[in-house]
Amino acid sequence: MQEYIDNQDKQKQLYKRTLIIVVISQMFGGAGLAAGITVGALLAEQMLGTDAFAGLPAALFTLGSAGAALAVGRLSNRYGRRMGLATGFITGGLGAIGVVIAALINSIFLLFVSLLIYGAGTATNLQARYAGTDLATNRQRGTAVSIAMVSTTFGAVAGPNLVDVMGDFALSIGIPELAGPFLLSAAAFILAGLVLFAFLRPDPFIVALKINANKQDTESSVNQGKNPINKKAITAGAIIMVLTQIVMLAIMTMTPVHMGDHGHSLRAIGLVIGFHIGAMYLPSLFTGILVDKIGRPAMAIASGVTLLASGVIAAIAPGDSLFLMIISLSLLGIGWNFGLISGTSLIVDSTEPSIRAKTQGTVDVFIALGGVSGGALSGMVVAGSSFEMLSIAGGVLSLILIPVVIWARSSKD
């Protein structure tokens, strides 16, 4: 450990190695996340017999991810990223197994409990983006977040497109078809956790803490104040990520149900969600560069405008238009991507290492709770009005990002 603290070349090597391990784990984590998202609403609709509560699965596993985000953040702050992230992923895998059992025995209660536990995997998948920033410089942070996220694309795109395959496999072993993708989620989350537990050594967060402590021992008090905590920027970063999560999850949750009502096949639904998940993560490498080059505020505003475009297209698209649904859901993913990376970078910029993981976990709790509200209300909005109204409302809501950015830049704490 000490050799990394004293040697900058070793620190750079560990930074690169950490990114590689995070990339590998995120490939598995992305598959676990996307497979469950694709059929969660459909499984609930099938088991409950109504689409009025089709948003419940997203709400439940997002609610579970809220508690998990806090737990993973605190575990990481105390024991390091390795322990926190590995525990979160493996717990999520166990939740996915519970969903399969619930579908097999047709237990609504077990389904709800298992979806809460499954949320640990989704929370961890999101929090893994912070691991790459622990040893990154100010000019590398957006890019570091992006590398962690872009790697999720490989699994996230594959997951929805394996829905048919996993459904057929599930039927062949006597499990309901819509529970099949959760078998993939279970294996993927557990593998992601095992990769992190086995290979994320030495822990980048613990090394970063020791490097920071060493600097405080050797630098003057003037130099120690170079990176003060910026509460206004933390608040702005949190609002940006929470709002984009609400809009994205609300529209995404009801898209499979909307498409199913207009006669689209499970394969077509998987294709649209695959494009959406890909758009959430694939642009990340370029987004990170843009965030580092043109700034966090500009990319946050771009997020709001992109989400508005997504909502408008979803609202005016004919229900049977697969092409326009792909365009809309792709823009929805890109807008979320812009907001998450710009908001994440603001959070990392505005905190010091000793409280960073705990702060990140707390912010992710609010992101998850925002997702809960989006997922829970989406089904009710559609049942009470229409999918088109939900899409327009989400697009207009995203424009709040513009005054948030203006407020954050107006003055300093």
VEXDREN-2710 file (C-alpha; in Angstrom, 1 decimal):
% VEXDREN-2710
k/r/px/py/pz
1/MET/0.0/0.0/0.0
2/GLN/2.7/2.5/1.0
3/GLU/4.4/2.2/-2.4
4/TYR/1.3/3.6/-4.1
5/ILE/1.1/6.5/-1.6
6/ASP/4.7/7.6/-2.1
7/ASN/5.0/7.0/-5.9
8/GLN/3.0/8.9/-8.5
9/ASP/3.8/6.5/-11.2
10/LYS/2.4/3.7/-9.1
11/GLN/-0.7/5.8/-8.5
12/LYS/-1.2/6.2/-12.3
13/GLN/-0.8/2.5/-12.8
14/LEU/-3.4/1.7/-10.1
15/TYR/-5.7/4.3/-11.6
16/LYS/-5.5/2.5/-15.0
17/ARG/-5.8/-1.0/-13.4
18/THR/-8.9/0.2/-11.3
19/LEU/-10.6/1.3/-14.5
20/ILE/-9.9/-2.1/-16.2
21/ILE/-11.5/-4.0/-13.2
22/VAL/-14.4/-1.6/-13.1
23/VAL/-15.0/-2.0/-16.8
24/ILE/-15.1/-5.8/-16.5
25/SER/-17.5/-5.8/-13.6
26/GLN/-19.7/-3.2/-15.3
27/MET/-20.1/-5.4/-18.3
28/PHE/-21.7/-8.0/-16.1
29/GLY/-23.6/-5.4/-14.0
30/GLY/-25.1/-3.8/-17.1
31/ALA/-26.5/-7.2/-18.3
32/GLY/-28.0/-7.7/-14.8
33/LEU/-29.6/-4.3/-14.8
34/ALA/-31.0/-4.3/-18.3
35/ALA/-32.4/-7.8/-18.4
36/GLY/-34.6/-7.1/-15.3
37/ILE/-35.7/-3.6/-16.5
38/THR/-36.9/-5.0/-19.8
39/VAL/-39.5/-7.4/-18.5
40/GLY/-40.2/-6.1/-14.9
41/ALA/-43.3/-4.2/-15.8
42/LEU/-44.6/-7.0/-18.0
43/LEU/-44.1/-9.6/-15.3
44/ALA/-46.0/-7.4/-12.8
45/GLU/-48.8/-6.8/-15.3
46/GLN/-49.1/-10.6/-15.9
47/MET/-49.1/-11.5/-12.2
48/LEU/-51.3/-8.6/-11.0
49/GLY/-53.7/-8.8/-14.0
50/THR/-53.7/-5.0/-14.6
51/ASP/-51.4/-2.4/-16.1
52/ALA/-52.4/0.3/-13.5
53/PHE/-49.5/-0.9/-11.3
54/ALA/-47.1/-1.9/-14.0
55/GLY/-44.7/0.8/-12.7
56/LEU/-44.5/-0.9/-9.4
57/PRO/-41.4/-3.1/-10.3
58/ALA/-39.4/-0.2/-11.2
59/ALA/-40.6/1.7/-8.1
60/LEU/-39.7/-1.3/-5.9
61/PHE/-36.3/-2.1/-7.1
62/THR/-35.5/1.6/-7.2
63/LEU/-36.7/2.0/-3.6
64/GLY/-34.5/-1.0/-2.8
65/SER/-31.6/0.7/-4.5
66/ALA/-32.2/3.8/-2.3
67/GLY/-31.4/1.9/0.8
68/ALA/-28.7/0.0/-0.9
69/ALA/-27.0/3.2/-2.2
70/LEU/-26.8/4.5/1.4
71/ALA/-25.4/1.1/2.6
72/VAL/-22.9/0.7/-0.2
73/GLY/-21.8/4.3/0.2
74/ARG/-21.2/3.8/3.9
75/LEU/-19.5/0.5/3.5
76/SER/-17.2/2.0/0.8
77/ASN/-16.4/4.9/3.1
78/ARG/-15.5/2.6/5.9
79/TYR/-14.0/-0.5/4.2
80/GLY/-13.3/0.7/0.6
81/ARG/-14.9/0.3/-2.8
82/ARG/-14.1/-3.4/-3.0
83/MET/-16.1/-4.4/-0.1
84/GLY/-19.0/-2.0/-0.7
85/LEU/-19.4/-2.7/-4.4
86/ALA/-19.0/-6.5/-4.2
87/THR/-21.6/-6.7/-1.4
88/GLY/-24.1/-4.7/-3.3
89/PHE/-23.8/-6.7/-6.5
90/ILE/-24.0/-10.1/-4.8
91/THR/-27.1/-8.9/-2.8
92/GLY/-28.7/-7.8/-6.1
93/GLY/-28.1/-11.2/-7.6
94/LEU/-29.8/-12.9/-4.7
95/GLY/-32.8/-10.6/-5.2
96/ALA/-33.0/-11.6/-8.9
97/ILE/-33.1/-15.3/-7.8
98/GLY/-36.0/-14.4/-5.5
99/VAL/-37.9/-12.8/-8.4
100/VAL/-37.6/-16.1/-10.4
101/ILE/-38.9/-18.1/-7.4
102/ALA/-41.8/-15.6/-6.9
103/ALA/-42.8/-16.1/-10.6
104/LEU/-42.5/-19.8/-10.2
105/ILE/-44.8/-20.1/-7.2
106/ASN/-46.9/-17.0/-8.3
107/SER/-46.3/-15.1/-5.0
108/ILE/-46.9/-11.4/-5.3
109/PHE/-45.5/-10.8/-1.8
110/LEU/-42.2/-12.6/-2.6
111/LEU/-42.0/-10.7/-5.9
112/PHE/-42.2/-7.4/-4.1
113/VAL/-39.7/-8.3/-1.5
114/SER/-37.3/-9.7/-4.1
115/LEU/-37.6/-6.6/-6.3
116/LEU/-36.5/-4.5/-3.3
117/ILE/-33.4/-6.7/-2.8
118/TYR/-32.8/-6.8/-6.6
119/GLY/-32.5/-3.0/-6.3
120/ALA/-29.1/-3.4/-4.6
121/GLY/-27.7/-4.5/-7.9
122/THR/-29.0/-1.5/-9.7
123/ALA/-27.7/0.9/-7.0
124/THR/-24.3/-0.7/-7.1
125/ASN/-24.2/-0.6/-10.9
126/LEU/-24.6/3.1/-10.6
127/GLN/-22.2/3.6/-7.7
128/ALA/-19.4/1.8/-9.5
129/ARG/-18.9/4.9/-11.6
130/TYR/-17.3/6.6/-8.6
131/ALA/-14.6/4.0/-8.2
132/GLY/-12.7/5.3/-11.3
133/THR/-12.6/8.8/-9.9
134/ASP/-10.8/8.1/-6.7
135/LEU/-7.3/8.5/-8.2
136/ALA/-8.3/10.7/-11.1
137/THR/-7.2/14.3/-11.4
138/ASN/-9.7/17.2/-11.8
139/ARG/-9.3/17.0/-15.6
140/GLN/-9.8/13.3/-15.7
141/ARG/-12.9/12.9/-13.6
142/GLY/-15.6/13.3/-16.3
143/THR/-13.6/10.9/-18.5
144/ALA/-13.1/8.4/-15.6
145/VAL/-16.9/8.4/-14.9
146/SER/-17.5/7.9/-18.6
147/ILE/-15.1/4.9/-18.9
148/ALA/-16.9/3.2/-16.0
149/MET/-20.3/3.8/-17.6
150/VAL/-19.5/3.1/-21.2
151/SER/-18.4/-0.4/-20.3
152/THR/-21.9/-1.0/-19.0
153/THR/-23.1/-0.7/-22.5
154/PHE/-21.8/-4.2/-23.6
155/GLY/-23.9/-6.0/-21.0
156/ALA/-26.8/-3.5/-21.1
157/VAL/-27.3/-3.9/-24.8
158/ALA/-26.9/-7.7/-24.7
159/GLY/-29.4/-8.1/-21.8
160/PRO/-32.6/-6.9/-23.5
161/ASN/-31.7/-8.7/-26.7
162/LEU/-31.4/-12.0/-24.8
163/VAL/-34.9/-11.7/-23.5
164/ASP/-36.3/-14.1/-26.0
165/VAL/-33.5/-16.6/-25.5
166/MET/-33.8/-16.5/-21.7
167/GLY/-37.5/-16.7/-21.9
168/ASP/-37.3/-19.9/-24.1
169/PHE/-34.7/-21.3/-21.7
170/ALA/-36.9/-20.6/-18.7
171/LEU/-39.9/-22.3/-20.4
172/SER/-37.7/-25.3/-21.1
173/ILE/-36.9/-25.8/-17.4
174/GLY/-40.5/-25.1/-16.2
175/ILE/-40.1/-21.4/-15.2
176/PRO/-42.5/-18.7/-16.5
177/GLU/-41.1/-17.0/-19.6
178/LEU/-41.0/-13.5/-18.2
179/ALA/-38.9/-14.7/-15.3
180/GLY/-36.2/-15.9/-17.6
181/PRO/-34.3/-12.6/-17.9
182/PHE/-34.0/-12.5/-14.1
183/LEU/-31.9/-15.7/-14.3
184/LEU/-29.5/-13.7/-16.4
185/SER/-29.6/-10.8/-13.9
186/ALA/-28.8/-13.1/-11.0
187/ALA/-25.7/-14.7/-12.7
188/ALA/-24.5/-11.3/-14.1
189/PHE/-24.8/-9.4/-10.7
190/ILE/-23.1/-12.2/-8.8
191/LEU/-20.2/-12.4/-11.3
192/ALA/-19.8/-8.6/-11.2
193/GLY/-19.5/-8.8/-7.4
194/LEU/-17.0/-11.6/-7.5
195/VAL/-14.8/-9.8/-10.0
196/LEU/-14.6/-6.7/-7.8
197/PHE/-14.0/-8.7/-4.6
198/ALA/-11.2/-10.8/-6.2
199/PHE/-9.3/-8.1/-8.2
200/LEU/-10.0/-4.6/-6.9
201/ARG/-6.7/-4.7/-4.8
202/PRO/-5.3/-2.4/-3.5
203/ASP/-8.5/-0.5/-2.9
204/PRO/-8.4/2.8/-4.8
205/PHE/-10.5/4.6/-2.3
206/ILE/-8.3/3.6/0.6
207/VAL/-5.2/4.6/-1.3
208/ALA/-6.8/8.0/-2.1
209/LEU/-7.6/8.5/1.5
210/LYS/-4.1/7.8/2.6
211/ILE/-2.7/10.1/-0.1
212/ASN/-4.9/12.9/1.0
213/ALA/-4.0/12.3/4.7
214/ASN/-0.3/12.4/3.7
215/LYS/-0.8/15.7/1.9
216/GLN/-2.5/17.2/4.9
217/ASP/0.5/16.2/7.0
218/THR/3.1/17.8/4.7
219/GLU/1.4/20.8/3.2
220/SER/0.7/24.2/4.8
221/SER/-2.8/25.1/6.0
222/VAL/-3.1/27.4/3.0
223/ASN/-2.6/24.6/0.6
224/GLN/-5.0/22.4/2.5
225/GLY/-7.8/24.7/1.7
226/LYS/-7.5/24.3/-2.1
227/ASN/-10.4/21.9/-2.4
228/PRO/-13.1/23.2/0.0
229/ILE/-16.5/21.5/0.2
230/ASN/-18.9/23.4/-2.1
231/LYS/-22.4/22.7/-0.8
232/LYS/-24.2/24.6/-3.6
233/ALA/-22.4/22.6/-6.3
234/ILE/-23.3/19.4/-4.4
235/THR/-26.9/20.4/-4.3
236/ALA/-27.0/21.3/-8.0
237/GLY/-25.3/18.1/-9.0
238/ALA/-27.8/16.1/-6.9
239/ILE/-30.8/18.0/-8.4
240/ILE/-29.5/17.4/-12.0
241/MET/-29.1/13.6/-11.4
242/VAL/-32.4/13.2/-9.5
243/LEU/-34.5/15.1/-12.1
244/THR/-33.0/13.2/-15.1
245/GLN/-33.6/9.9/-13.2
246/ILE/-37.3/10.8/-12.6
247/VAL/-37.9/11.7/-16.2
248/MET/-35.9/8.8/-17.7
249/LEU/-37.4/6.1/-15.4
250/ALA/-41.0/7.3/-15.8
251/ILE/-40.9/7.1/-19.6
252/MET/-38.8/4.0/-19.8
253/THR/-40.9/2.0/-17.4
254/MET/-44.1/2.5/-19.3
255/THR/-42.6/2.1/-22.8
256/PRO/-42.8/-1.8/-22.8
257/VAL/-46.5/-1.6/-21.7
258/HIS/-47.3/1.1/-24.3
259/MET/-45.7/-1.0/-27.0
260/GLY/-47.4/-4.2/-25.9
261/ASP/-50.7/-2.4/-26.0
262/HIS/-50.0/-1.6/-29.7
263/GLY/-49.1/-5.1/-30.7
264/HIS/-45.4/-5.0/-30.6
265/SER/-43.6/-8.4/-29.9
266/LEU/-41.4/-9.1/-27.0
267/ARG/-38.5/-9.1/-29.4
268/ALA/-39.4/-5.5/-30.6
269/ILE/-39.7/-4.3/-27.0
270/GLY/-36.3/-5.8/-26.2
271/LEU/-34.8/-4.0/-29.2
272/VAL/-36.2/-0.6/-28.2
273/ILE/-35.0/-1.0/-24.6
274/GLY/-31.6/-2.3/-25.9
275/PHE/-31.2/0.9/-27.9
276/HIS/-32.3/2.9/-24.9
277/ILE/-29.8/1.3/-22.5
278/GLY/-27.1/1.6/-25.1
279/ALA/-27.8/5.3/-25.4
280/MET/-27.6/5.6/-21.6
281/TYR/-24.1/4.3/-21.6
282/LEU/-22.4/4.2/-25.0
283/PRO/-22.0/7.9/-25.4
284/SER/-20.3/8.1/-22.1
285/LEU/-16.7/8.3/-23.3
286/PHE/-17.5/11.3/-25.5
287/THR/-19.7/12.8/-22.8
288/GLY/-16.9/12.7/-20.2
289/ILE/-14.6/14.5/-22.6
290/LEU/-17.2/17.1/-23.3
291/VAL/-17.9/17.5/-19.5
292/ASP/-14.2/18.0/-18.9
293/LYS/-13.7/20.3/-21.8
294/ILE/-16.8/22.6/-22.1
295/GLY/-17.9/22.3/-18.5
296/ARG/-20.5/20.6/-16.2
297/PRO/-23.2/23.4/-16.5
298/ALA/-23.3/23.3/-20.3
299/MET/-23.7/19.6/-20.4
300/ALA/-26.5/19.7/-17.7
301/ILE/-28.4/22.2/-19.9
302/ALA/-27.9/19.9/-22.9
303/SER/-29.4/17.1/-20.8
304/GLY/-32.6/19.0/-20.3
305/VAL/-33.0/19.9/-23.9
306/THR/-32.3/16.3/-25.1
307/LEU/-34.9/14.9/-22.6
308/LEU/-37.5/17.5/-23.9
309/ALA/-36.9/16.3/-27.5
310/SER/-37.3/12.7/-26.3
311/GLY/-40.6/13.4/-24.6
312/VAL/-42.0/15.3/-27.6
313/ILE/-41.1/12.5/-30.1
314/ALA/-42.6/9.8/-27.8
315/ALA/-45.8/11.8/-27.5
316/ILE/-46.3/12.4/-31.2
317/ALA/-45.1/9.0/-32.5
318/PRO/-47.8/6.6/-33.7
319/GLY/-48.1/3.6/-31.3
320/ASP/-47.1/1.2/-34.0
321/SER/-43.9/3.1/-35.1
322/LEU/-40.9/1.0/-34.0
323/PHE/-38.5/3.5/-35.6
324/LEU/-39.8/6.6/-33.7
325/MET/-39.9/4.7/-30.4
326/ILE/-36.2/3.8/-31.0
327/ILE/-35.4/7.4/-31.6
328/SER/-37.3/8.7/-28.6
329/LEU/-35.9/6.1/-26.2
330/SER/-32.4/6.7/-27.5
331/LEU/-32.7/10.4/-26.9
332/LEU/-34.1/9.6/-23.4
333/GLY/-30.9/7.6/-22.7
334/ILE/-28.6/10.3/-24.1
335/GLY/-30.3/13.0/-22.0
336/TRP/-29.9/10.9/-18.9
337/ASN/-26.3/10.2/-19.7
338/PHE/-25.5/14.0/-20.0
339/GLY/-27.2/14.7/-16.7
340/LEU/-25.6/11.8/-14.8
341/ILE/-22.0/12.5/-15.9
342/SER/-22.2/16.3/-15.4
343/GLY/-23.9/15.9/-12.0
344/THR/-21.5/13.2/-10.9
345/SER/-18.5/15.3/-11.8
346/LEU/-19.9/18.2/-9.8
347/ILE/-20.3/16.0/-6.8
348/VAL/-16.7/14.7/-7.0
349/ASP/-15.3/18.2/-7.6
350/SER/-17.1/19.6/-4.6
351/THR/-16.1/17.0/-1.9
352/GLU/-12.9/15.9/-0.2
353/PRO/-11.8/12.3/0.0
354/SER/-12.6/11.7/3.6
355/ILE/-16.4/12.2/3.1
356/ARG/-16.6/11.5/-0.6
357/ALA/-18.0/8.0/-0.7
358/LYS/-20.5/8.7/2.1
359/THR/-21.7/11.9/0.3
360/GLN/-21.9/10.0/-3.0
361/GLY/-24.0/7.3/-1.4
362/THR/-26.4/9.8/0.2
363/VAL/-26.8/11.6/-3.2
364/ASP/-27.5/8.3/-4.9
365/VAL/-30.3/7.7/-2.3
366/PHE/-32.1/10.8/-3.5
367/ILE/-31.5/9.7/-7.1
368/ALA/-33.1/6.3/-6.3
369/LEU/-36.0/7.9/-4.5
370/GLY/-36.5/10.2/-7.5
371/GLY/-36.6/7.0/-9.6
372/VAL/-39.2/5.5/-7.2
373/SER/-41.5/8.5/-7.7
374/GLY/-41.0/8.3/-11.5
375/GLY/-41.6/4.6/-11.7
376/ALA/-44.6/4.5/-9.2
377/LEU/-46.4/7.5/-10.7
378/SER/-45.8/6.5/-14.4
379/GLY/-48.3/3.7/-14.4
380/MET/-50.9/5.9/-12.6
381/VAL/-50.4/8.7/-15.1
382/VAL/-50.8/6.4/-18.1
383/ALA/-53.9/4.7/-16.5
384/GLY/-55.5/8.1/-15.8
385/SER/-54.5/9.8/-19.0
386/SER/-52.1/8.4/-21.6
387/PHE/-48.5/7.5/-22.4
388/GLU/-48.4/10.6/-24.6
389/MET/-49.3/12.9/-21.6
390/LEU/-46.6/11.2/-19.5
391/SER/-44.0/11.8/-22.2
392/ILE/-44.8/15.5/-22.6
393/ALA/-44.9/16.0/-18.9
394/GLY/-41.4/14.4/-18.5
395/GLY/-40.0/16.5/-21.3
396/VAL/-41.3/19.8/-19.8
397/LEU/-40.1/18.8/-16.3
398/SER/-36.6/18.3/-17.6
399/LEU/-36.3/22.0/-18.5
400/ILE/-36.0/22.8/-14.7
401/LEU/-32.3/21.9/-15.2
402/ILE/-31.7/25.3/-16.8
403/PRO/-32.6/27.5/-13.8
404/VAL/-30.8/25.0/-11.5
405/VAL/-27.6/25.5/-13.4
406/ILE/-28.1/29.3/-13.4
407/TRP/-28.7/29.3/-9.7
408/ALA/-25.5/27.2/-9.0
409/ARG/-23.4/29.6/-11.0
410/SER/-24.9/32.8/-9.6
411/SER/-22.9/32.9/-6.4
412/LYS/-20.6/30.8/-4.3
413/ASP/-20.9/29.6/-0.8
END
